Amino acid sequence: MMGTVYRPREHTIAPNREPDAEPITRSMECTVCGETSPVSEDHVEPQDWTLGHVREFPAHLDYREHVTLPYLVLPGPWL
């Protein structure tokens, strides 16, 4: 009976900068009420939403940015 041979391989992980990679997106979340901005590929729309939200709710001063950055695992040499 033949056995299975496993060989270890090095891998690296890095942001996916390939042309077909998913876009980097961001949104803002009000940590007071949990409401979130629309998801956008730039920072302008989420920041504009934040400024509008704080005008509507002056006590809502704490926010969290959510950034989605696609990563790619790259196989390296066999060990």
VOZAKE-357544 format. One record per residue (C-alpha): residue number from 1; residue in three letters; x, y, z. Coordinates in steps of 0.5 Angstrom, whole numbers, padded with zeros to 4 digits, always signed. Each point is the difference from the previous one (the first is absolute). Example, Ala and Ser with C-alpha at 12.3 -4.5 7.8 and 13.67 -1.06 7.14 Angstrom:
<pt i="1" aa="ALA" px="+0025" py="-0009" pz="+0016"/>
<pt i="2" aa="SER" px="+0002" py="+0007" pz="-0002"/>
//
This chain:
<pt i="1" aa="MET" px="+0000" py="+0000" pz="+0000"/>
<pt i="2" aa="MET" px="+0003" py="+0007" pz="-0002"/>
<pt i="3" aa="GLY" px="+0000" py="+0005" pz="+0005"/>
<pt i="4" aa="THR" px="-0001" py="+0008" pz="-0001"/>
<pt i="5" aa="VAL" px="+0006" py="+0004" pz="+0001"/>
<pt i="6" aa="TYR" px="-0001" py="+0007" pz="+0002"/>
<pt i="7" aa="ARG" px="+0005" py="+0006" pz="-0001"/>
<pt i="8" aa="PRO" px="+0000" py="+0006" pz="+0004"/>
<pt i="9" aa="ARG" px="+0000" py="+0007" pz="-0004"/>
<pt i="10" aa="GLU" px="+0001" py="+0007" pz="+0002"/>
<pt i="11" aa="HIS" px="-0006" py="+0005" pz="-0001"/>
<pt i="12" aa="THR" px="+0000" py="+0007" pz="+0000"/>
<pt i="13" aa="ILE" px="-0006" py="+0005" pz="+0001"/>
<pt i="14" aa="ALA" px="-0001" py="+0007" pz="-0003"/>
<pt i="15" aa="PRO" px="-0005" py="+0005" pz="-0002"/>
<pt i="16" aa="ASN" px="-0003" py="-0002" pz="-0007"/>
<pt i="17" aa="ARG" px="+0002" py="+0005" pz="-0005"/>
<pt i="18" aa="GLU" px="-0002" py="-0004" pz="-0006"/>
<pt i="19" aa="PRO" px="-0004" py="+0003" pz="-0005"/>
<pt i="20" aa="ASP" px="-0006" py="-0005" pz="+0001"/>
<pt i="21" aa="ALA" px="+0001" py="+0001" pz="+0008"/>
<pt i="22" aa="GLU" px="-0006" py="+0002" pz="+0004"/>
<pt i="23" aa="PRO" px="+0000" py="+0008" pz="+0001"/>
<pt i="24" aa="ILE" px="+0002" py="+0003" pz="+0007"/>
<pt i="25" aa="THR" px="-0006" py="+0002" pz="+0003"/>
<pt i="26" aa="ARG" px="-0002" py="+0004" pz="+0006"/>
<pt i="27" aa="SER" px="-0006" py="+0003" pz="+0004"/>
<pt i="28" aa="MET" px="-0001" py="+0003" pz="+0007"/>
<pt i="29" aa="GLU" px="-0004" py="-0002" pz="+0006"/>
<pt i="30" aa="CYS" px="-0002" py="+0004" pz="+0006"/>
<pt i="31" aa="THR" px="+0002" py="-0003" pz="+0006"/>
<pt i="32" aa="VAL" px="-0006" py="+0003" pz="+0004"/>
<pt i="33" aa="CYS" px="-0006" py="-0002" pz="-0004"/>
<pt i="34" aa="GLY" px="+0003" py="-0006" pz="-0005"/>
<pt i="35" aa="GLU" px="-0002" py="+0004" pz="-0006"/>
<pt i="36" aa="THR" px="+0005" py="-0001" pz="-0006"/>
<pt i="37" aa="SER" px="+0001" py="+0004" pz="-0006"/>
<pt i="38" aa="PRO" px="+0000" py="-0003" pz="-0007"/>
<pt i="39" aa="VAL" px="+0006" py="-0004" pz="-0002"/>
<pt i="40" aa="SER" px="+0004" py="+0004" pz="-0005"/>
<pt i="41" aa="GLU" px="+0007" py="-0001" pz="-0004"/>
<pt i="42" aa="ASP" px="+0002" py="+0007" pz="+0002"/>
<pt i="43" aa="HIS" px="+0000" py="+0003" pz="+0007"/>
<pt i="44" aa="VAL" px="-0004" py="+0006" pz="-0002"/>
<pt i="45" aa="GLU" px="-0007" py="-0003" pz="+0000"/>
<pt i="46" aa="PRO" px="+0001" py="-0003" pz="+0007"/>
<pt i="47" aa="GLN" px="+0003" py="+0006" pz="+0003"/>
<pt i="48" aa="ASP" px="-0006" py="+0004" pz="-0003"/>
<pt i="49" aa="TRP" px="-0005" py="-0004" pz="+0003"/>
<pt i="50" aa="THR" px="+0004" py="+0000" pz="+0007"/>
<pt i="51" aa="LEU" px="+0000" py="+0008" pz="+0000"/>
<pt i="52" aa="GLY" px="-0008" py="+0000" pz="-0002"/>
<pt i="53" aa="HIS" px="-0001" py="-0005" pz="+0005"/>
<pt i="54" aa="VAL" px="+0003" py="+0004" pz="+0006"/>
<pt i="55" aa="ARG" px="-0004" py="+0006" pz="-0003"/>
<pt i="56" aa="GLU" px="-0006" py="-0004" pz="+0001"/>
<pt i="57" aa="PHE" px="+0002" py="-0003" pz="+0007"/>
<pt i="58" aa="PRO" px="+0005" py="+0005" pz="+0003"/>
<pt i="59" aa="ALA" px="+0002" py="-0005" pz="+0006"/>
<pt i="60" aa="HIS" px="+0002" py="-0005" pz="-0005"/>
<pt i="61" aa="LEU" px="+0007" py="+0001" pz="+0000"/>
<pt i="62" aa="ASP" px="+0004" py="-0007" pz="+0000"/>
<pt i="63" aa="TYR" px="+0000" py="-0004" pz="-0007"/>
<pt i="64" aa="ARG" px="+0004" py="-0006" pz="-0002"/>
<pt i="65" aa="GLU" px="+0002" py="-0001" pz="-0007"/>
<pt i="66" aa="HIS" px="+0000" py="-0006" pz="-0004"/>
<pt i="67" aa="VAL" px="+0005" py="-0002" pz="-0005"/>
<pt i="68" aa="THR" px="-0001" py="-0006" pz="-0005"/>
<pt i="69" aa="LEU" px="+0007" py="-0002" pz="-0003"/>
<pt i="70" aa="PRO" px="+0000" py="-0006" pz="-0004"/>
<pt i="71" aa="TYR" px="+0006" py="-0004" pz="+0001"/>
<pt i="72" aa="LEU" px="+0004" py="-0006" pz="-0004"/>
<pt i="73" aa="VAL" px="+0004" py="-0006" pz="+0002"/>
<pt i="74" aa="LEU" px="+0006" py="-0001" pz="-0004"/>
<pt i="75" aa="PRO" px="+0003" py="-0007" pz="+0000"/>
<pt i="76" aa="GLY" px="+0007" py="+0000" pz="+0000"/>
<pt i="77" aa="PRO" px="+0005" py="-0005" pz="+0000"/>
<pt i="78" aa="TRP" px="+0000" py="-0008" pz="+0002"/>
<pt i="79" aa="LEU" px="+0004" py="-0001" pz="+0006"/>
//
